[in-house]
Structures are given as C-alpha cells and as structure tokens.
C-alpha cells in the first residue's frame, strides 16, 4: 500500500517554484493549499492512465457529479458541494503525458475564487514511482476559508484511499477501483431484454454474444454505456468484429440501441455534434474550444457510435471532472506559455509520428521520433511552422519559445488516429449495414472520404449470347441467381455490394485480401460444367482512396480508384481476375496468392485512370467442373 512520503518529497515552496500559479490567479489573495506524495509499485506509464482519468478518479473518491457546457469558446462547469452551488470557467488543462497535469478553475460562484490542482509522476528505482499531488484554493470569505480547509483534509484522505486501491490493482491483488457496483434494472426492462435476446437469435446472432450484450446493458456504468464503441468492445470480449457489428445493427433495428454519426474535431478529436441520420451530417463543423472550422468530408471526421435506447435505461453523459488528458489521450503535450517567455520541459514521446501545432492555428509541423536519431532536444518557436519534417530521438527535452505578443498553447499530438473508432467506411463496406439501413444516404452536398477501399467489379461474359439463347425471362432468372452467389461470397468475406448495373456487380472491401478471396470464391461458384447455371463471369480489382456520394437514395463510391477497377475488366476473361501488379506486391496479398499457388498472365494496360501504362496481373482461377 502506498504511504505518504516525508523524505525525498519536494517542499511546498520547491513544488510551486516548478509549477507556479498563473499570475492573474496568484494575485487573488491568500491560499489554502496542500502537497502530498505517494509511492507506488508501478512505473509512471502504468499509473498515468489512472491518475489522468480524473473523472473516474473523483467518482472513486465519492465526489459530486459535475456538469460542463461550452459557451463563447470556453468550458463552463457547475456542481453542488456541501449543499452550495459552485460555477466556474475551466481553464484549458496543461499536461505532459506520463509526467504531469495541471488544472485551474476560476469561480463566479461558490466557496472559492480559484482552484488549482497539479499531479506529477516521478520515476524511482525498481520500476516504482512517486506521485506528488497539490491542491490550492483562493477562498471566498470566512465561511469559504473554513469549509475549504475541511475539504482539503477530505481530499487528502480520499486520495490516499484511491491511490492505495490503484496500487493494489496494478499489483494484481484487487479489482480496479474504477468499476462501480452493478446497475440494477426493473423487472419490466428485464423482460424486454429477454425479448430482444430471443428476437436476435431469430436473426442468427449467437446466444453467447447476446448474453454478453444484455449483461453489459444490464450492469455497466453510465460512463461506459453513454457512447458504445463496438470495436474496442469486440476486442475486450474476444468476439469477431463482423459478428459484433451485425448484432448491434440488428439490435438497433429492433429498438435496443440507437445509432449516431458523431462529427469529430480534427484537433482535439472531441465530439462536436451527434447526428441521428447520415443525410443530416453538415458540410462543415466548428470547434470553439480549438477555435477552428473544419470540413466533414475527411475519413476521420465522423465516428459511428451506438447509444442504449432511453426506454431501456436512461444513460446521461456523466462527469465527475472534465478530465482533459484522458479524453484527449492522443495529445501527449499541451502546455501554455505566456507571451515572450520560454519553457523547458522533459517529454515522454515514444517512437512514432507526431504533429506540432499551437491552439487556434490550422497549420502544423510533423515530427518523427525514432531510436535512429540521436538528437534529444526539440526547440520550437511559436511563430514558426516548419514545412519540412523534423526528426529527434525518444523522450526529447522540449524548449518552447513563445515569441508572440499573446499567450500560446503548444500541442504535440499523435499523427495517427485510434483504430477504436468505427468509421463510415467500415459500415459502407459491410453488407449487414447496407441490408438493414437502406434509408441511410450521404447528403447531396457531401463527398465523404472513406479512405483506402478495394473495389471489385464482376461482369457476365457472353451476355449477348445468353439473352439470345435463353430469352429475356430465362436470362433474367440466371442473372438473378448468379447475383445471389456473388452476394453470398461478398458477405462471407466482410464486403458489401455497392450496386448492380445490368448483369454487372460492384462491391467494396476494407481488406484487399478479403476482396481477392471473394473474387476467387465467385469464380469457383460460377465454374464450368455447373448443371444448374452455365453463366460465367470476369472480375477486376483495384485498391485506392474513394469518396462516398449520394446516387439516387443510395450510398455509392466515386473516384479514379473505382473508374480504374471497372476499366480493368478489359484485361480479364471468363474465370479470371485482373488487378494491378502493385496490388500483388502488398505483403498480405502476396502471401495469400502464394498460398493459393495462383497462376498468372501478365499484360500491359494503359488508362489515364491508372496513371498511364501499368502491368496487370490476370489470375487464372483454376476450377474443376462440378460433378453431378
């Protein structure tokens, strides 16, 4: 159990020299303050996710709920403590991931004029660390001074208890203190959950998966249930993503969940709007906190999330703190530097790619952190945005220079977006979504980037002869049956039919290997010698960036990637699959083709959509005639 340290800990004066109060708050008057130090048997990297999630930490301490709302580009807070309402402006937090965080609140109502808290993690030997915790208040009046002095003692004892529980959890001796007691649903709601369980079983959803979903709905806390993200849940439960997604989509259709298209700020990555239907997504978004306007057509501008239907359980968004470092965990450094001043600080930047920017500026520089670089110091001038990329070694010392005439906030953030977000591109290439949500469409003014997609085209070979031989009614029956085979292979390989045109089909896939498997499966199904269906097809594939657009009332894909995939059909014949040679060089694709012992013809094809002349692999899928 961590104990408060008397030795090796900084004095209050030393700590405040390192972490001074902002000048405007320092001048408000005398302070009530405390500094406590705790030693934990874990590294700063292990402790940081717990201490930075101050909302769950405060809940574990038993503190009151808070309300937050944005107004005029500022975050305002409200809470009731000791029966008295407090209202404040939340100053943007400053932090260095795995090292320190600081929060300032300026009150318009309550026991204090201002509050400031600072946490600092100090590494010790033997994979241990020390947590220094500072709280300071500028009281409002005699009553405020008395109550805040008492409150400070309560905060101290609460910290000691929760830190001890975190330490025990990290040592695998106890459950996380952030898991609250299970929620209890009334009997009528339990009966409805049983109904959903049975209804989803009729749609082919595995009972074990429905058990997990209903148990989560029944017992999870409000913080976890407010925004249901299926990708991390699937990983946590050990469930295939496609199975999880299909279950949630069916459950949404039945009324257990609601689906929303959340517009996300490209800087803070916070939710700026929750849109109920895709067609209502605005063309532009606004983040007052980051002071930027942004387009919503990028592949990361929208996240698809699920919400529990309020008739089952009302799940409000609950806060016990604004917890900026936890809600913006892609931001590794956020530090405010007054006009004309410099600040030096050590960072914990691991190898990777980062963006350097100041709050309110749309321009940014790119930083590559790698063990191959020796430079351990990163100088950064607020007025300079370097066009060329910068390089340095891990954990550089930052030298921040605000050479402007106003305060600037320096931000270093991961350039990579989390893979825990469900993007529209994933849904648009999922057949279950296209089957269940046919009414969803992209707004007429929106051209939504869906990133890299693999597009598959199939086309009937000899369709003129087919119609002449079978007549229109007979040919229509054969074409319809062949579409059923294509649909099944596309669905089985996690793709989606985008559209059919006559006797041709267009499908999309997130994974190029899945697209090749589907194309191979289609050729194996529509093989020579099949007694019930003599129809043969050619297929072509291409991978690249696409945009989603509205066509009639459907979600369609558009762009040179799609155009090139269609044109490549000229290189294929019955039983063949054509695709650019560069696709065959993708490691996962090359491995798959080697496993299949694929036999190729190589031809040269020229098209502006493909950038001129390219080599095309034509896979001759080896199929044996069906017996009987």
C-alpha positions, 0 to 999 in steps of 0.5 A, a space after each residue: 500500500 502506498 504511504 505518504 512520503 516525508 523524505 525525498 518529497 519536494 517542499 511546498 515552496 520547491 513544488 510551486 517554484 516548478 509549477 507556479 500559479 498563473 499570475 492573474 490567479 496568484 494575485 487573488 489573495 491568500 491560499 489554502 493549499 496542500 502537497 502530498 506524495 505517494 509511492 507506488 509499485 508501478 512505473 509512471 506509464 502504468 499509473 498515468 492512465 489512472 491518475 489522468 482519468 480524473 473523472 473516474 478518479 473523483 467518482 472513486 473518491 465519492 465526489 459530486 457529479 459535475 456538469 460542463 457546457 461550452 459557451 463563447 469558446 470556453 468550458 463552463 462547469 457547475 456542481 453542488 458541494 456541501 449543499 452550495 452551488 459552485 460555477 466556474 470557467 475551466 481553464 484549458 488543462 496543461 499536461 505532459 503525458 506520463 509526467 504531469 497535469 495541471 488544472 485551474 478553475 476560476 469561480 463566479 460562484 461558490 466557496 472559492 475564487 480559484 482552484 488549482 490542482 497539479 499531479 506529477 509522476 516521478 520515476 524511482 528505482 525498481 520500476 516504482 514511482 512517486 506521485 506528488 499531488 497539490 491542491 490550492 484554493 483562493 477562498 471566498 470569505 470566512 465561511 469559504 476559508 473554513 469549509 475549504 480547509 475541511 475539504 482539503 483534509 477530505 481530499 487528502 484522505 480520499 486520495 490516499 484511499 484511491 491511490 492505495 486501491 490503484 496500487 493494489 490493482 496494478 499489483 494484481 491483488 484487487 479489482 480496479 477501483 474504477 468499476 462501480 457496483 452493478 446497475 440494477 434494472 426493473 423487472 419490466 426492462 428485464 423482460 424486454 431484454 429477454 425479448 430482444 435476446 430471443 428476437 436476435 437469435 431469430 436473426 442468427 446472432 449467437 446466444 453467447 454474444 447476446 448474453 454478453 450484450 444484455 449483461 453489459 446493458 444490464 450492469 455497466 456504468 453510465 460512463 461506459 454505456 453513454 457512447 458504445 464503441 463496438 470495436 474496442 468492445 469486440 476486442 475486450 470480449 474476444 468476439 469477431 468484429 463482423 459478428 459484433 457489428 451485425 448484432 448491434 445493427 440488428 439490435 438497433 433495428 429492433 429498438 435496443 440501441 440507437 445509432 449516431 454519426 458523431 462529427 469529430 474535431 480534427 484537433 482535439 478529436 472531441 465530439 462536436 455534434 451527434 447526428 441521428 441520420 447520415 443525410 443530416 451530417 453538415 458540410 462543415 463543423 466548428 470547434 470553439 474550444 480549438 477555435 477552428 472550422 473544419 470540413 466533414 468530408 475527411 475519413 476521420 471526421 465522423 465516428 459511428 457510435 451506438 447509444 442504449 435506447 432511453 426506454 431501456 435505461 436512461 444513460 446521461 453523459 456523466 462527469 465527475 471532472 472534465 478530465 482533459 488528458 484522458 479524453 484527449 489521450 492522443 495529445 501527449 503535450 499541451 502546455 501554455 506559455 505566456 507571451 515572450 517567455 520560454 519553457 523547458 520541459 522533459 517529454 515522454 514521446 515514444 517512437 512514432 509520428 507526431 504533429 506540432 501545432 499551437 491552439 487556434 492555428 490550422 497549420 502544423 509541423 510533423 515530427 518523427 521520433 525514432 531510436 535512429 536519431 540521436 538528437 534529444 532536444 526539440 526547440 520550437 518557436 511559436 511563430 514558426 511552422 516548419 514545412 519540412 519534417 523534423 526528426 529527434 530521438 525518444 523522450 526529447 527535452 522540449 524548449 518552447 519559445 513563445 515569441 508572440 505578443 499573446 499567450 500560446 498553447 503548444 500541442 504535440 499530438 499523435 499523427 495517427 488516429 485510434 483504430 477504436 473508432 468505427 468509421 463510415 467506411 467500415 459500415 459502407 463496406 459491410 453488407 449487414 449495414 447496407 441490408 438493414 439501413 437502406 434509408 441511410 444516404 450521404 447528403 447531396 452536398 457531401 463527398 465523404 472520404 472513406 479512405 483506402 477501399 478495394 473495389 471489385 467489379 464482376 461482369 457476365 461474359 457472353 451476355 449477348 449470347 445468353 439473352 439470345 439463347 435463353 430469352 429475356 425471362 430465362 436470362 433474367 432468372 440466371 442473372 438473378 441467381 448468379 447475383 445471389 452467389 456473388 452476394 453470398 461470397 461478398 458477405 462471407 468475406 466482410 464486403 458489401 455490394 455497392 450496386 448492380 448495373 445490368 448483369 454487372 456487380 460492384 462491391 467494396 472491401 476494407 481488406 484487399 485480401 478479403 476482396 481477392 478471396 471473394 473474387 476467387 470464391 465467385 469464380 469457383 461458384 460460377 465454374 464450368 460444367 455447373 448443371 444448374 447455371 452455365 453463366 460465367 463471369 470476369 472480375 477486376 480489382 483495384 485498391 485506392 482512396 474513394 469518396 462516398 456520394 449520394 446516387 439516387 437514395 443510395 450510398 455509392 463510391 466515386 473516384 479514379 480508384 473505382 473508374 480504374 477497377 471497372 476499366 480493368 475488366 478489359 484485361 480479364 476473361 471468363 474465370 479470371 481476375 485482373 488487378 494491378 501488379 502493385 496490388 500483388 506486391 502488398 505483403 498480405 496479398 502476396 502471401 495469400 496468392 502464394 498460398 493459393 499457388 495462383 497462376 498468372 498472365 501478365 499484360 500491359 494496360 494503359 488508362 489515364 485512370 491508372 496513371 498511364 501504362 501499368 502491368 496487370 496481373 490476370 489470375 487464372 482461377 483454376 476450377 474443376 467442373 462440378 460433378 453431378 
